[in-house]
Every structure is written in structure tokens, then in C-alpha cells.
Amino acid sequence: MKFFIDSADISEIKDAVAMGMCDGVTTNPSLVAKTGRTFDAVIADILEIVSGPVSLEVTTTAYDDMMALGRELAKHADNVVVKLPLTPDGLKAARTCYDEGIATNVTLCFSPSQALLSAKAGATYISPFVGRLDDIATSGMGLIQDMRTIFDNYDFETQILVASVRHPQHVVEAALAGADVATIPFKVIGQLAKHPLTDIGLAKFMADWEKVPS
């Protein structure tokens, strides 16, 4: 399973790249706003650091406007993925982008039927939001399992990109369910590496090393 970093924080992205844990990046207007920097400045830095797919979200909802903005976003670099909302106009834009050779990430997926429509529209990635489903007492990972079955039944090329990841167990369950990608906050990457027995074992090794005669 590929790891995308869900961030617009350049220091986080650099750290993830250094760890070998950054196969790509997903951004959204909220993440960019948190940086306090201009969109163009943030995106230029990300694209300089990351060679894998970088999702850049359109900030409009009408088909013609989405296509105009999507084409502009795609000009930034060959690895840009245009992020589109899962609406009828968004699906229409995804199909046009497919025909024009522009990679897309159809976002805000919450049901198997939405996922099926996105795959048929030719989306490169589809982003189901598992954490938000969990928030309303619905199984986010159940959706991933259903999507995997549907996509495998018909050999859809659309990749399942698990989003709204809240904790390490989401990542583990996504991998077990056969997701293609998980987009993960940097803090969760750190949590994945932590285990109390690792800390205890390391502390013992270091303490024993101090006892070795020099």
C-alpha cells in the first residue's frame, strides 16, 4: 500500500520523504490555509520536494469552472492530480479529464454507489473518508472492503485512496482490506512507528551497553 502525506506543511513533507514514507501528497484548501502562505508558494515547494502524485483541489463546483481550474492546476507539473468533488458535475469533469489525459482524485466518497460511479467516470483515485463515516457510527472500513470487492469484480483501474485517517488502526485495516493508497497525517506516521515494547527494549539495550567495558 502506498503512503500519501495529507499535509501542506513543508517540514512534515520533507521529514516523510526522508523516512521513505511519502509516495505522494494530498492537499486541500483547509490544509493550505493553515500554512499562512499563498497557494502558489506552497504548491511550488511541494512539487520541488515530491516526485510522486500531488493532489491539488479545485475550489469551485460548476463543471465549466472545474475544468478551467483543473487544466490550470495540471500545468504546474506532470505529477499533479486534480482533486474533484463527488458530485454530478465533478463526475462529468472527471470523465473529461480522463479523456484529456489529466489524472484525477475524486474526493468525499461515502458510499459504494458513489465509488462505482467514480470508477466508471475514469477517476485515477477515489477518496473514501473513513474517519468521517466512523464519526456517524458507520463502518468506514466496511466501505473500503465493499469498494475492493466491486473494483476487483470489474477490473476497474481506479485506485482506492483511503482518506480521513485518524489513527494507526485505520492504516492497518486499510492495508488488510487491500486499499491501494492511504493518505495519512504526518503525526499518524509517527504513531505507526511507536510501540511500548520497542521503547522498553531500546532502553534496556542502551543501559546494557553502558555496562560494557570500554
C-alpha positions in Angstrom: 0.0 0.0 0.0 1.3 3.5 -0.9 1.5 6.2 1.7 0.5 9.7 0.7 1.0 12.5 3.2 -2.1 14.6 3.9 -0.4 17.9 4.5 0.7 21.2 3.2 3.3 21.6 5.8 6.7 21.6 4.0 8.7 20.4 7.1 6.3 17.5 7.6 6.6 16.5 3.9 10.4 16.7 4.0 10.5 14.5 7.1 8.2 11.9 5.5 10.3 11.9 2.3 13.5 11.4 4.4 11.8 8.4 6.1 10.8 6.9 2.8 7.2 7.2 3.8 6.0 9.7 1.1 4.8 8.2 -2.1 2.7 11.3 -2.8 0.9 14.2 -1.2 -2.8 15.2 -0.9 -3.7 18.8 -0.1 -7.0 20.7 0.3 -7.9 24.4 0.9 -8.0 23.9 4.7 -4.5 22.4 4.8 -3.1 25.2 2.6 -4.8 27.9 4.7 -3.2 26.5 7.9 0.3 27.4 6.5 -0.5 31.1 6.3 1.2 31.1 2.9 0.0 31.7 -0.7 -1.3 28.7 -2.6 1.3 29.1 -5.4 4.2 29.3 -2.9 3.1 26.2 -1.0 2.5 24.2 -4.2 5.8 25.2 -5.7 7.6 23.9 -2.6 5.7 20.6 -2.5 6.3 19.9 -6.2 10.0 20.6 -5.8 10.2 18.0 -3.0 7.8 15.3 -4.1 8.1 13.3 -7.4 5.0 11.2 -6.7 1.4 12.2 -7.3 0.3 15.5 -5.7 -3.4 16.2 -5.4 -4.5 19.8 -5.8 -8.1 20.6 -5.2 -10.4 22.7 -7.4 -12.2 25.4 -5.4 -15.4 25.6 -7.5 -18.4 23.4 -8.1 -19.6 24.1 -11.6 -18.4 21.8 -14.4 -17.0 24.6 -16.7 -15.3 26.3 -13.8 -13.8 23.0 -12.5 -12.4 22.2 -16.0 -10.9 25.6 -16.4 -9.2 25.5 -13.0 -8.3 21.8 -13.3 -6.5 22.4 -16.6 -4.6 25.3 -14.9 -3.6 23.1 -11.9 -2.5 20.3 -14.2 0.0 22.7 -15.9 2.0 23.0 -12.6 3.7 19.7 -13.2 3.3 16.2 -14.7 2.7 14.7 -11.3 -0.3 16.9 -10.4 -3.6 15.1 -9.7 -6.7 17.3 -10.0 -8.9 16.8 -7.0 -12.7 16.9 -7.8 -15.8 16.7 -5.6 -18.0 13.7 -5.9 -21.0 15.5 -7.5 -22.6 15.1 -10.9 -20.6 18.0 -12.2 -17.5 16.6 -10.6 -18.0 13.2 -12.2 -18.5 14.9 -15.6 -15.3 16.8 -15.0 -13.5 13.5 -14.1 -14.6 12.0 -17.4 -13.4 15.0 -19.4 -10.1 14.9 -17.5 -9.8 11.2 -18.3 -10.3 11.9 -22.0 -7.7 14.7 -21.9 -5.2 12.6 -20.0 -5.4 14.5 -16.7 -5.1 12.5 -13.6 -7.9 12.9 -11.0 -8.7 12.3 -7.4 -12.5 12.2 -6.8 -13.0 13.1 -3.2 -15.6 13.0 -0.5 -16.8 9.5 -1.2 -19.1 7.9 1.4 -20.9 5.0 -0.3 -20.2 2.1 -2.6 -22.5 3.5 -5.2 -20.5 6.8 -5.3 -17.3 4.8 -5.7 -18.8 2.8 -8.6 -19.8 6.0 -10.4 -16.3 7.4 -9.9 -14.6 4.4 -11.3 -16.9 4.3 -14.3 -16.2 8.0 -14.9 -12.5 7.2 -15.1 -11.1 8.6 -11.9 -7.5 7.8 -11.2 -8.1 7.8 -7.5 -11.2 7.7 -5.4 -11.0 9.0 -1.8 -13.4 7.4 0.7 -13.4 9.3 4.1 -13.3 6.5 6.6 -12.9 8.7 9.7 -16.0 10.8 8.9 -18.0 7.7 8.5 -16.8 6.4 11.8 -17.9 9.7 13.3 -21.6 8.9 12.4 -21.4 5.3 13.7 -21.0 3.8 10.2 -18.1 1.5 9.3 -15.6 3.3 7.3 -13.6 0.2 6.7 -16.7 -1.7 5.7 -16.9 0.8 2.8 -13.3 0.0 1.8 -14.0 -3.7 1.8 -17.1 -3.2 -0.4 -15.1 -1.0 -2.8 -12.3 -3.5 -3.1 -14.8 -6.2 -4.0 -16.6 -4.1 -6.6 -13.4 -2.8 -8.2 -12.0 -6.3 -8.4 -15.2 -7.7 -9.8 -14.9 -5.5 -12.9 -11.1 -4.9 -13.1 -11.5 -1.1 -12.6 -8.2 0.7 -12.7 -9.3 3.4 -10.3 -7.2 3.2 -7.1 -8.8 3.3 -3.7 -7.2 6.1 -1.7 -8.2 5.8 1.9 -8.7 9.3 3.4 -9.8 10.9 6.7 -7.3 8.6 8.5 -7.5 9.3 12.2 -5.2 6.7 13.9 -2.8 3.8 13.2 -5.5 1.2 13.2 -7.1 2.9 10.2 -3.9 2.4 8.3 -3.5 -1.3 9.3 -7.2 -2.0 8.4 -6.8 -0.2 5.1 -3.8 -2.4 4.2 -5.7 -5.6 5.3 -8.6 -4.6 3.1 -6.4 -4.2 0.1 -6.6 -0.4 -0.4 -4.1 0.9 -2.9 -3.2 4.1 -1.0 -3.8 5.7 2.4 -3.3 9.4 2.8 -2.1 9.9 6.3 -1.4 12.9 8.6 2.2 13.0 9.5 1.5 12.5 13.2 -0.1 9.2 12.4 3.1 8.1 10.6 4.9 8.7 13.8 2.3 6.8 15.8 2.6 3.8 13.5 6.3 3.5 14.4 5.6 3.6 18.2 5.2 0.5 20.4 5.9 0.4 24.2 7.9 -2.8 23.9 10.2 -1.2 21.4 10.8 1.7 23.8 11.4 -0.8 26.7 13.7 -2.9 24.6 15.7 0.0 23.4 16.1 1.4 26.9 17.4 -2.0 28.1 19.9 -2.3 25.2 21.3 1.2 25.9 21.5 0.5 29.6 23.4 -2.7 29.0 25.7 -1.0 26.5 26.7 1.4 29.3 27.9 -1.7 31.3 30.3 -2.8 28.5 33.9 -2.1 29.4 35.5 0.5 27.1 
